[in-house]
Amino acid sequence: MSIQSRNNVNVVGSGKETIVFAHGFGCDQNMWQYLVPSYKDNFRVILFDLVGTGKSDLSQYDFDKYDSLHGYADDLIEIIDEYAEGPVIFVGHSVSATIGMLAAVKSPEKFRCQIMVGPSPSYINEGDYIGGFSRTDIEELCDMIDSNYLGWASNMAPAIMGAPEQPELGEELKNSFCRTDPAIAKHFARVTFLSDHRDAVAKCATPSLILQCSDDFIAPRSVGEYMQKTMPDADMVIIENVGHCPHLSAPHASIDAIDSFLYQRL
């Protein structure tokens, strides 16, 4: 099984620097449609689908391997080894921001910098850490996904997307959720929302930009502030935006923040 067919890898553009885009839970590489045009003329752009999503090879979804985000981090390292020359700029949304962080801790030489869009190393409140949800909240969320995934997707997609003035974006996210195999989605949801990778935050020395929406109930501002304070080399930019997907609902602000960071760091 090739890496290309396993992860539906696509490479566009050309340039000395390589950017890798990685999507969030229930999505696929199409979610970067508003950002890629701004980078493909000057960068080599690598797009891929996490195994179990999009047009990846669903037969390669190993419930044991992907019972931890480290399985996805290993895939990411393999993709970089296969398609990139030199360290990459990594852009990860939501759970993929954590996947990228884990990969950067494991193989720091492969990452020049990373942009973390709506990241959260843990969604569960614990002590002084405010992840946004109680453990009961997350267990109920996972139970809801287990019992009625398509219903959950239809109801939650517009809330996760935000952007009430652009209802078509919520519909696009709902359709993406609904295209995901329910058995895989249920498993990946528990791995995503019950994982706690706060121990990796302080170990990740890769220069990082945290893109935080001003109103995001999935990854509240407290999480971005925690990560900026804990990571050795991290900047944070607040995007005035409601929802968890600024690369879709506020692409121009996202591009401006990324460009400013890259100008300073490259």
Backbone as a ProteinNet text record, in pm:
[ID]
protein_1_A
[PRIMARY]
MSIQSRNNVNVVGSGKETIVFAHGFGCDQNMWQYLVPSYKDNFRVILFDLVGTGKSDLSQYDFDKYDSLHGYADDLIEIIDEYAEGPVIFVGHSVSATIGMLAAVKSPEKFRCQIMVGPSPSYINEGDYIGGFSRTDIEELCDMIDSNYLGWASNMAPAIMGAPEQPELGEELKNSFCRTDPAIAKHFARVTFLSDHRDAVAKCATPSLILQCSDDFIAPRSVGEYMQKTMPDADMVIIENVGHCPHLSAPHASIDAIDSFLYQRL
[TERTIARY]
83.9	0	88.1	73.2	153.5	99.2	186.3	144.7	44.6	64.9	-24.9	-168	-186.6	-322.8	-377.4	-290.9	-337.4	-396.2	-327.7	-368.5	-419.2	-437.3	-484.5	-400.8	-270.7	-179	-183.1	-191.6	-185.8	-83.8	-2.2	100.6	74.8	67.9	46.6	149.1	171.7	259.9	406.6	489.3	633.1	698.7	808.4	881.4	986.8	1074.8	1181.2	1126.8	1021.3	962.9	840.1	817.9	702.7	605.4	477.2	370.4	285.7	260.5	173.5	46.2	-69.4	-198.2	-264.8	-313.3	-379.8	-512.4	-618.8	-755.3	-796.8	-913.3	-964.4	-1059.7	-1121	-1212.7	-1327.6	-1355	-1470.1	-1457.6	-1338.8	-1319.3	-1226.7	-1185.1	-1086	-1007.3	-915.7	-825.8	-896.7	-1019.7	-1094.8	-1121.4	-1111.1	-1136.7	-1031.8	-924.7	-821.7	-839.3	-954.7	-976.7	-956.9	-978.4	-964.6	-823.3	-740	-603.4	-502.1	-521.2	-422.5	-391.2	-491.1	-458.1	-359.1	-353.2	-262	-118.1	-97.5	35.8	95	10.6	61.1	153.2	152.4	242.3	383.7	398.9	530.4	580.9	496.5	533.4	495.8	566.8	523.8	421.3	299.8	188.8	151.1	152.9	114.5	-19.1	-114.2	-247.3	-269.7	-340.1	-368.9	-491.6	-547.9	-660.3	-610.4	-647.6	-619.3	-684	-617.4	-673.7	-810.4	-909.6	-1046.2	-1134.7	-1076.2	-1154.3	-1135	-1221.9	-1208.1	-1192.1	-1091.9	-1065.1	-944.6	-914.7	-811.2	-860.7	-768.3	-804.2	-860.5	-992.6	-1057.5	-1013	-965.9	-921	-794.6	-727.8	-605.3	-632.9	-760.4	-792.1	-778	-672.8	-641.4	-686.5	-786.6	-842.8	-741.3	-643.3	-538.4	-438.2	-390.9	-293.7	-350.1	-475.2	-535	-615.4	-583.7	-643.3	-570.8	-472.7	-396.8	-362.3	-350.9	-312.6	-169.1	-91.9	44.6	46.7	-58.2	-65.6	-72.7	-151.5	-160.4	-31.4	34	161.6	266.2	266.2	359.4	331.1	203.7	167.4	219.4	202.5	246.2	396.7	472.7	617.5	652.1	579.6	603.2	571.1	464.6	427.2	535.7	585.8	692.2	817.2	852.9	970.7	956.4	835	812	802.2	741.9	706.5	777.5	843.7	905.8	1056.8	1117	1261.7	1296.1	1355.9	1388	1270.7	1291.3	1184.9	1067.4	947.9	825.2	761.5	676.9	582.8	455.8	412.5	296.5	178.4	64.8	-58.5	-162.1	-199.6	-293.6	-414.5	-531.8	-655.7	-704.9	-739.4	-804.6	-722.6	-777.3	-703.7	-572.4	-566.7	-442	-334.6	-373.5	-272.9	-201.1	-276.5	-216	-133.1	-183.7	-108.4	25.3	23.1	146.5	241.7	187.6	271.1	340.3	266.5	324.8	435.4	411.8	512.9	636.4	614.6	726.4	809.4	745.4	819.6	902.6	844	912.4	1025.8	1001.5	1101.5	1114.5	1171.8	1174.9	1248.9	1344.6	1422.9	1340.9	1222.3	1138.3	1044.4	1042.8	949.2	1022.9	998.4	1057.3	974.8	843.7	751.3	614.5	521.4	386.7	283.9	172.7	57	-53.4	-100.7	-199.5	-332.8	-429.3	-558.7	-659.8	-701.3	-796.8	-747.5	-623.2	-569.4	-625.5	-618.9	-651.6	-581.8	-486.8	-420.7	-508.3	-613.7	-710	-837.8	-950.8	-1078.5	-1144	-1085.2	-1149.9	-1088	-1172.3	-1126	-1061	-948.6	-883.1	-801	-838	-767.5	-775.5	-660.1	-655.5	-667.1	-660.2	-668.1	-814.6	-848.2	-985.3	-985.9	-1024.3	-1031.5	-1163.9	-1263.9	-1393.5	-1507	-1473.5	-1576.5	-1543.8	-1646.5	-1625.4	-1611.5	-1558.5	-1549.5	-1688	-1786.2	-1923.7	-1971.8	-1941.7	-1979.5	-1924	-1796.1	-1730.9	-1785.9	-1809.6	-1866.9	-2005.2	-2085.3	-2218.9	-2208.9	-2110.6	-2089	-2054.4	-1963.4	-1923.2	-2038.6	-2117.2	-2233.5	-2333.6	-2350.5	-2442.9	-2394.2	-2262.4	-2205.1	-2222.2	-2204.1	-2219.9	-2361.9	-2458.5	-2597.6	-2662	-2618.5	-2682.3	-2584.1	-2485.3	-2379.2	-2432.4	-2518.8	-2568.2	-2653	-2731	-2808.4	-2718.6	-2613.5	-2516.5	-2452.1	-2411.3	-2345	-2435.2	-2560.8	-2654.4	-2677.4	-2684.7	-2713.5	-2590.4	-2474.1	-2355.9	-2274.6	-2282.1	-2198.5	-2216.8	-2340.5	-2355.1	-2298.4	-2310	-2257.4	-2104.9	-2045.2	-1899.8	-1845.4	-1911.8	-1866.7	-1884.1	-1995.9	-2025.3	-2069.7	-2018.5	-2046.3	-2193.6	-2282.4	-2426	-2464.8	-2381.1	-2410.6	-2370.5	-2304.9	-2265.1	-2313.6	-2445.2	-2499.4	-2448.2	-2403.6	-2353.7	-2227.5	-2151.9	-2032.4	-2070.3	-2172.9	-2221.5	-2274.4	-2340.1	-2391.6	-2276	-2170.1	-2053.1	-1987.3	-1977.4	-1917.6	-2006.5	-2137.5	-2230.5	-2214.1	-2205.5	-2189.4	-2057.7	-1953.6	-1824.9	-1834.8	-1897.7	-1919.1	-1995.2	-2099.3	-2187.5	-2123.5	-2019.1	-1948.4	-1852.5	-1822	-1728.3	-1796.8	-1728.4	-1783.1	-1818.5	-1943.8	-1985.3	-1901.7	-1863.2	-1784.5	-1648.8	-1587	-1458.4	-1475.9	-1581.1	-1605	-1626	-1698.3	-1724.3	-1594.1	-1509.8	-1381.8	-1290.6	-1279.5	-1192.5	-1240.3	-1371.4	-1424.7	-1374.7	-1378.9	-1331.3	-1180.7	-1106.1	-961.4	-933.6	-1010.6	-990.5	-1028.1	-1150.1	-1204.5	-1165.7	-1119.5	-1078.9	-927.4	-853.6	-707.7	-660.1	-545.9	-482.9	-334	-293.6	-154.2	-88.6	-132.4	-70.9	76.1	113.3	253.2	346.1	292.5	375.6	392.5	306.9	307.1	441.9	490.2	616.6	736.4	718.8	829.5	843.5	744.4	744.2	813.6	939.1	1017.9	1007.7	930.5	912.2	847.3	901.9	835.3	689.8	598	455.6	371.3	267.5	164	33.2	-31.5	-163.2	-266.7	-352.5	-462.4	-586.9	-632.5	-742.9	-859.3	-978.2	-1096.2	-1143.3	-1201.2	-1247.5	-1363.8	-1441.3	-1557.4	-1563.7	-1502.2	-1493.5	-1524.1	-1641.1	-1678	-1606.8	-1549.2	-1474.5	-1335.6	-1268.3	-1134.4	-1136.2	-1177.6	-1190.8	-1056.1	-1064.4	-945.1	-850.2	-905.1	-821.3	-721.8	-760.1	-670.7	-554.5	-586.4	-481	-383.1	-435.8	-349.6	-260.6	-317.5	-238.5	-124.7	-155.2	-53	56	16.4	117.1	209.9	153.2	232.7	324	279.5	350.9	453.1	426.1	518.4	642.4	758.8	882.9	889	823.7	836.3	705.3	609.4	476.3	421.6	365.5	289.2	141.9	54.7	-88.9	-153.6	-241.8	-320.2	-467.3	-542.4	-687.1	-755.9	-833.6	-911.7	-1053.9	-1104.6	-1242.6	-1336.3	-1384.2	-1462.3	-1537.3	-1661.3	-1741	-1729.8	-1686.9	-1677.5	-1538.2	-1521.7	-1399.4	-1319.4	-1362.2	-1300.1	-1267	-1174.9	-1146.4	-1088	-1026.3	-972.5	-1083.9	-1207.2	-1322.7	-1407.2	-1431.9	-1522.8	-1452.9	-1320.7	-1243.5	-1109.2	-1112.4	-986.7	-889.1	-938	-846.5	-771.6	-842.5	-776.8	-677.9	-713.4	-622.8	-496.9	-512.5	-397.7	-308	-368.2	-288.6	-205	-265	-193	-80.3	-107.9	-5.4	108.3	73.5	176.3	266.1	207.4	284.8	382.3	334.2	418.1	531.8	501.1	603.6	706.3	659.8	753.2	854.9	810.2	900.1	990.6	940.8	1011.2	1097	1065.1	1139.6	1258.1
-119.2	0	125.3	210.7	332.3	438.3	529.9	641.6	728.3	743.9	829.1	777.9	649.4	596.1	584.5	555.5	545.5	677.7	786.8	918.3	1012.6	963.9	1049.5	1178	1161.1	1275.1	1346.1	1479	1561.7	1672.3	1695.6	1799.1	1899.3	2027.3	2133.6	2243.4	2324.2	2438.4	2399.9	2503.4	2481.6	2596	2567.3	2667	2600.7	2680.6	2626.4	2571.1	2634.2	2591.9	2505.1	2408.5	2318.8	2344.4	2355.8	2368.6	2242	2186.1	2069.4	2113.9	2090	2122.6	1993.9	1995.6	1878.7	1920.5	1852.4	1890	1835.9	1881.2	1842	1723.8	1694.7	1581.2	1588.7	1477	1466.3	1542.7	1595.4	1676.7	1605.9	1677.8	1627.5	1745.9	1719.4	1824.1	1937.7	1914.9	2019.9	2139.4	2120	2228.5	2340.6	2316.7	2419.7	2495.8	2481.8	2537.2	2687.6	2760.8	2906.6	2953.9	2865.3	2904.6	2861.8	2745.5	2692.2	2787.6	2854.6	2944.1	3054.3	3092.3	3198.6	3150.2	3017.9	2964.8	2880.7	2830.8	2735.5	2797.4	2930.4	2992.1	3010	3009.5	3035.5	2923	2823.7	2713.2	2580.8	2477.2	2340.8	2305.1	2272	2249.4	2101.5	2042.1	1901.8	1895.5	1828.2	1806.5	1656.7	1618.7	1475.9	1459.6	1338.9	1303.6	1209.6	1237	1141.6	1007.6	898.1	766.7	753.3	712.9	701.5	816.3	916.9	1033.5	1058.3	1141	1183.1	1066.9	1079.9	976.4	890.5	886.1	793.2	650.3	556.1	414.4	366.4	349.1	311.1	174.2	90.2	-43	-35.8	78.1	94.7	147.5	167.9	215.9	101.3	108.9	7.5	60.9	-2.6	48.3	44.6	-42.4	-44.8	68.1	81.3	187.1	324.9	347	479.7	493.8	409.9	426.4	535	594.8	706.5	801.6	930.1	1027	1004	926.9	897.3	818.4	739.3	666.8	761.8	868.1	969.5	1048.9	1075	1147.5	1068.1	936.9	851.8	861.3	862.3	878.1	1011	1117	1249.5	1251.1	1191.8	1185.8	1110.1	1002.5	926.9	1011.5	1089.4	1175.7	1280.8	1340.9	1440.6	1377	1259	1190.1	1160.1	1125.6	1083.5	1201.4	1313.2	1419.1	1552.6	1572.2	1702.1	1693.5	1806.1	1818.6	1921.8	1874.7	1965.3	1983.5	2057.7	2078.4	2155.2	2125.8	2181	2285.2	2365	2449.2	2366.7	2341.7	2256	2340.8	2322.6	2392.3	2286.7	2280.9	2179.5	2241.9	2193.3	2242.4	2146.2	2199.1	2124.7	2002.1	1882.4	1763.5	1746.9	1793.6	1781.4	1876.1	1981.9	2065.8	1984.5	1902.6	1813.8	1705.1	1648.9	1547.1	1604	1725.4	1789.3	1814.2	1855.1	1878.6	1750	1639.4	1511.2	1469.5	1492.8	1459.2	1547.1	1674.4	1767.3	1734.7	1683.2	1640.1	1516.3	1427.1	1302.4	1325.2	1413.7	1438.5	1588.8	1661.7	1807.9	1859.3	1782.8	1826.8	1834.5	1774.7	1773.5	1894.8	1978.5	2089.8	2222.5	2312.2	2445.5	2533.4	2526.2	2596.2	2532.9	2568.3	2513	2620.5	2613.2	2700	2610.6	2642.1	2559.3	2634.7	2585	2651.5	2588.4	2664.9	2612.5	2489.3	2489.1	2368.4	2343.9	2218.8	2184.2	2053.7	2056.5	1932.2	1846.8	1910.2	1837	1919.3	1854.7	1925.1	1926.9	1856.7	1835.9	1925.2	1994.6	2077.8	1989.7	2036.1	1964.3	2063.4	2081	2175	2315.5	2379	2514.5	2518.3	2401.7	2396.8	2398.5	2492.6	2504.7	2463.9	2338.7	2289.1	2318.1	2357.5	2395	2299.9	2176.7	2076.4	1998.5	1954.2	1858.8	1719.8	1625.6	1488.5	1433.2	1468.7	1425	1479.3	1606.6	1666.4	1584.9	1550	1477.7	1335.4	1269.7	1134.7	1138.3	1238.9	1251.9	1280.6	1364	1393.2	1265.9	1186.5	1062	961.5	956.7	867.5	909	1040.5	1090.9	1051.6	1065.4	1026.4	876.1	797.2	651.7	612.1	679.5	637.8	692.6	811.7	872.7	968.5	911.6	995.3	1094.3	1048.6	1137.6	1249.5	1218.4	1322.4	1423.3	1371.6	1460.5	1551.6	1494.3	1571.6	1682.6	1651.3	1750.9	1865	1832.1	1934.5	2015.9	1950.2	2016	2091.5	2051.2	2114.9	2266.8	2318.3	2464.2	2533.7	2470.7	2531.1	2531.7	2423.6	2415.5	2514.5	2525.8	2617.9	2762.1	2792.3	2932.4	2999.6	3120.6	3192.6	3189.8	3241.9	3236.8	3311	3407.6	3481.6	3403.5	3286.9	3201.8	3058.8	3036	2903.2	2792.5	2828.5	2726	2658.7	2729.4	2669	2561.6	2588.8	2487.7	2366.1	2388.3	2277.4	2196.1	2265.1	2195	2107.9	2161.3	2083.1	1963.9	1984	1873.3	1762.9	1801	1701.3	1625.2	1697.5	1631.1	1530.3	1569.8	1476.8	1353.4	1376.4	1265.9	1171.6	1218.1	1130.2	1035.7	1065.2	982.6	855	742.4	615.1	623.9	595.9	614.7	536.6	413.8	333.6	398.4	449	516.2	647.8	722.5	851.4	835.5	733.1	709.9	679.7	598.8	564.5	687.1	758.8	876.1	985.3	995.8	1096.5	1072	948.3	917.7	942.3	904	928.7	1078.6	1155.5	1300.6	1368.4	1345	1425.6	1375.8	1252	1199.7	1199.2	1236.3	1235.2	1354.8	1338.1	1445.7	1444.9	1543	1551.6	1679.5	1722	1841	1818.1	1693	1664.8	1696.1	1701.1	1727.5	1876.7	1959	2101.8	2165.9	2144.4	2205.8	2144.9	2025.8	1958.5	2004.1	2075.2	2113.3	2248.5	2244.5	2367.2	2426.8	2365.9	2418.6	2556.3	2656.5	2788.3	2773.1	2828.8	2800.4	2926.6	2924.9	3027.6	2961.3	3012.1	2964	3061.2	3012.7	3093.1	3061.7	3157.4	3138.2	3227.4	3170.9	3251.8	3320.2	3437.9	3513.9	3446	3364.2	3295.2	3154.6	3059.9	2921.7	2830.6	2767.2	2685	2550.2	2509.2	2383.9	2401	2508.9	2538.1	2682.2	2701.6	2837.4	2908.2	3037.3	3122.2	3077.6	3023.4	2978.5	2871.7	2789.3	2684.3	2745.6	2841	2906.8	2978.1	3043	3113.2	3015.7	2901.3	2798.4	2750.1	2723.9	2672	2774.8	2899.7	3003.4	3016.9	3009.6	3023.7	2903.4	2785.7	2662	2623.5	2655.2	2618.6	2707.7	2653.6	2731.7	2849.4	2837.5	2941.7	2952.7	3024.2	3032.2	3174.1	3215	3338.9	3301.7	3395.1	3371.9	3493.3	3467.3	3572.1	3539.9	3637.6	3621.8	3673.4	3587.6	3625.6	3652.6	3769.7	3803	3718.5	3611.8	3515.5	3423	3392.4	3297.3	3160.4	3061.2	2926.3	2869.1	2749.7	2671.3	2655	2720.5	2697.6	2829.2	2908.2	3038.9	3029.1	2915.4	2899.3	2892.4	2867.4	2868.1	2994.1	3032.5	3144.6	3280.1	3279.8	3405	3381.9	3341.3	3304.1	3419.2	3538.5	3650.9	3685.4	3685.7	3712.4	3601.6	3478.4	3365.4	3378	3409.2	3424.5	3538.5	3650.5	3764.3	3726.2	3652.3	3612.3	3515	3420	3323.1	3392.4	3481.7	3551.8	3635.6	3703.7	3786.1	3700.4	3586.6	3494	3440.3	3396.6	3340.9	3447.1	3569.1	3677.1	3698.6	3686.6	3706	3585.6	3466.2	3344.6	3282	3309.5	3244.5	3329.7
0	0	0	-100.2	-108	-12.9	27.3	112.6	37.6	-92.8	-171.6	-167	-190.5	-190.9	-49.3	47.2	186.2	233.2	203.3	254.7	146.8	24	-84.6	-90.2	-98.8	-98.3	-232.6	-227.8	-347.8	-326.6	-426.5	-419.7	-531.6	-494.8	-593	-568	-671	-656	-656	-644.9	-640.9	-565.4	-502.9	-426.2	-341.8	-284.7	-201.5	-70.2	-18	109	83.4	172.8	162.3	276.6	242.1	340.6	337.6	454.5	467.7	540.3	479.6	540.2	588.9	713.5	771.1	833	797.9	834.6	971.1	1017.7	1148.2	1143.4	1257.6	1273.4	1173.8	1108	1018.8	888.9	860.2	740.3	642.1	538.9	445.3	391.5	299.6	251.7	178.6	134.3	65.3	157	287.4	380.8	371.8	297.2	279.1	148.1	86.6	-47	-55.5	54.6	50.6	83.2	136.9	171.3	65.6	6.4	-87.2	-202.6	-264.1	-375.8	-339.5	-212.7	-172	-155.5	-156.9	-130.4	-243.7	-332.9	-430.8	-535	-550.4	-647.9	-594.4	-462.7	-403.4	-313.8	-290.9	-203.6	-268.7	-229.1	-259	-152.6	-193.6	-100.8	-100.6	18.2	34.1	106.4	44.8	101.2	117.3	221.5	240.4	328.7	326.9	413.5	522.8	646	752.5	717.8	750.3	719.8	788	709.4	760.5	719.3	650.8	609.1	460.4	405.1	266.8	170.9	82.9	-16.3	21.6	152.7	198.1	179.1	191.1	178.1	311.6	316	441.8	490	398.5	439.4	525.2	522.3	600.3	741	773.7	908.8	1008.5	1088.3	1188.5	1324.5	1383.4	1508.6	1622.8	1613.7	1715.9	1692.9	1570.2	1539.2	1569.7	1530.5	1545	1673.6	1771	1903.3	1981.7	1919.8	1976.7	1862.9	1893.1	1790.1	1742.8	1817.3	1775.1	1644.4	1618.8	1491.9	1374.2	1388.4	1283.6	1272.8	1385.8	1384.1	1306.5	1323.1	1247.5	1097.4	1059.8	918	864	942.1	898.8	873	960.8	942.4	814.1	787	663.6	540.7	546.2	434	410.1	517.3	503.7	443.2	490.7	438.4	289.2	248.3	109.9	13.1	57.8	-36.8	-16	94.9	123.3	112.5	79.9	82.3	190.3	297	406.6	500.5	608.4	708.2	649.8	700	642.1	733.7	671.8	744.5	758.4	879.3	900.8	946.7	879.7	917.6	954.1	1081.5	1127.7	1193.2	1157.5	1217.2	1324.2	1439.6	1546	1586.8	1571.6	1616.3	1540.7	1415.9	1341.3	1392.8	1462.4	1527.5	1634.7	1706.9	1807.6	1741.2	1632.9	1559.4	1513.4	1459.2	1416.1	1531.6	1645.5	1763	1806.8	1809.2	1848	1750.5	1621.5	1520.8	1536.4	1568.6	1584.9	1708.1	1811.5	1929.6	1896.3	1817.7	1782.2	1682.4	1583.9	1478.8	1454.3	1548	1537.5	1415.2	1365.1	1249.7	1121.8	1121.7	1001.8	993.8	1099.1	1105.7	1119.7	1025.4	1035.1	1128.1	1113.9	1203.6	1186	1274.8	1263.7	1294.4	1221.9	1245.9	1298.5	1418.1	1485.9	1486.8	1410.3	1394	1490	1591	1689.1	1760.7	1811.5	1873.6	2013.2	2055.8	2194.2	2229.8	2323.6	2365	2454.8	2512.8	2595.7	2604.5	2580.3	2581.1	2719.1	2814.1	2944.1	3051	3125.3	3236.6	3343	3395.4	3504.6	3586.7	3712	3798.3	3742	3724.9	3671.7	3519.8	3456.9	3311.2	3266.2	3179.6	3128.3	2981.5	2957.9	2820.9	2753.3	2833.3	2777.6	2811	2855.5	2881.1	3007.6	3076.3	3184.7	3124	3199.2	3148.6	3116.9	3198.5	3171.7	3038.9	3009.9	2881	2765.5	2774.4	2664.8	2652.9	2765.5	2760.3	2695.7	2730.3	2670.9	2521.6	2483.3	2342	2265.8	2320.1	2253.7	2248.8	2354.8	2355.9	2248.7	2230.4	2128.3	1988.9	1966.7	1837.8	1816	1922.6	1912.6	1875.5	1935	1918	1791.3	1747.2	1629.6	1564.3	1496.2	1439.9	1337.1	1246.9	1142.7	1201.4	1304.5	1371.1	1439.1	1506	1569.9	1466	1353	1248.4	1196.4	1174.1	1121.6	1219.2	1347.5	1447.8	1486.5	1490.1	1543.9	1439.1	1315.1	1212.8	1206.8	1204	1199.1	1322.7	1439.8	1562.5	1562	1513.6	1507.1	1405.5	1291.8	1188.7	1233.3	1301.2	1330.6	1202.1	1177.5	1052.3	1017	1105.8	1076.9	949.2	908.3	786	660.6	680.6	568.8	594.5	590.8	624.6	533.1	413.1	321	375	461.2	518.7	620.5	700.5	793.5	720.4	608.7	527.7	469.7	427.8	373.7	480.2	602.1	710	744.7	747.9	775.4	671	545.2	440	454.5	496	518.3	632	742.1	853.3	806.4	728.1	688.8	588.1	519.7	425.9	497.4	623.9	699.3	745.3	731.6	776.5	925.2	964.1	1103.2	1203.9	1171.3	1265.9	1291.6	1184.5	1199	1272.9	1238.5	1303.4	1453.3	1493.3	1635.5	1709.9	1648.1	1711.3	1718.4	1606.2	1599.9	1695	1714.2	1806.6	1948.3	1992.2	2128.3	2141	2037.1	2039.6	2044.2	1968.1	1962.4	2092.7	2138.2	2248.1	2387.2	2396.9	2527.3	2547.1	2443.6	2455.7	2538.1	2600.2	2678.5	2645.6	2566.6	2525	2576.9	2694.6	2753.4	2786.2	2808.8	2840.7	2724.3	2601	2483.5	2456.6	2514.2	2480.5	2513.9	2634.2	2676.2	2604.5	2546.6	2478.1	2332.8	2281.8	2140.6	2124.1	2081.1	2066.2	1926.1	1837.7	1702.1	1709.1	1640.4	1637.2	1592.4	1669.4	1647.1	1648.2	1565.3	1567.7	1604.7	1708.2	1749.4	1694.1	1605.6	1553.1	1634.1	1709.7	1803.9	1765	1749.8	1721.7	1850.2	1833.9	1950.7	2020.9	1948.1	2006	1947.9	2019.8	1972.7	2091	2089.7	2204.6	2204.5	2091.4	2085.8	2148.3	2112.3	2166.2	2217.6	2341.6	2394.5	2407.5	2424.3	2430.8	2542.3	2648.7	2760.7	2716.9	2619.5	2570.6	2492.6	2404.4	2329.6	2421.2	2524.6	2619.2	2695.6	2733.4	2801.4	2712.1	2586.2	2496.2	2470.7	2449.7	2426.8	2547.5	2666	2788	2809.9	2768.3	2799.1	2693.5	2567.6	2460.6	2465.3	2433.2	2439.8	2343.5	2227.1	2124.3	2047.6	2104.7	2043.1	2045.2	1932.5	1921.7	1913.3	1948.7	1933.6	1869.7	1775.5	1710.8	1730.1	1777.8	1793.9	1668.3	1605.2	1488.3	1532.4	1499.4	1534.9	1450	1508.7	1431.8	1526.6	1491.7	1568.4	1501.8	1579.2	1525.2	1540.1	1485.8	1505.2	1375.6	1267.8	1136.4	1066.9	1119.5	1058.9	918.6	885.4	750.2	645.9	691.1	601.5	617.4	741.6	765.8	773.6	793.1	796.1	726	599.3	532.2	516.5	488.7	467.3	595.6	708	836.1	869.8	836.9	862.4	778	651.1	561.3	607.6	647	694.1	816	909.2	1030.3	996.7	909	869.1	796	702.1	624.8	714.8	811.5	903.2	983.4	1029.6	1106.7	1020.6	899.5	811.8	772.5	752.5	717.7	829	952.3	1064.9	1088.8	1056	1096.1	985.2	860.2	752.1	708.5
[MASK]
++++++++++++++++++++++++++++++++++++++++++++++++++++++++++++++++++++++++++++++++++++++++++++++++++++++++++++++++++++++++++++++++++++++++++++++++++++++++++++++++++++++++++++++++++++++++++++++++++++++++++++++++++++++++++++++++++++++++++++++++++++++++++++++++++++++++++

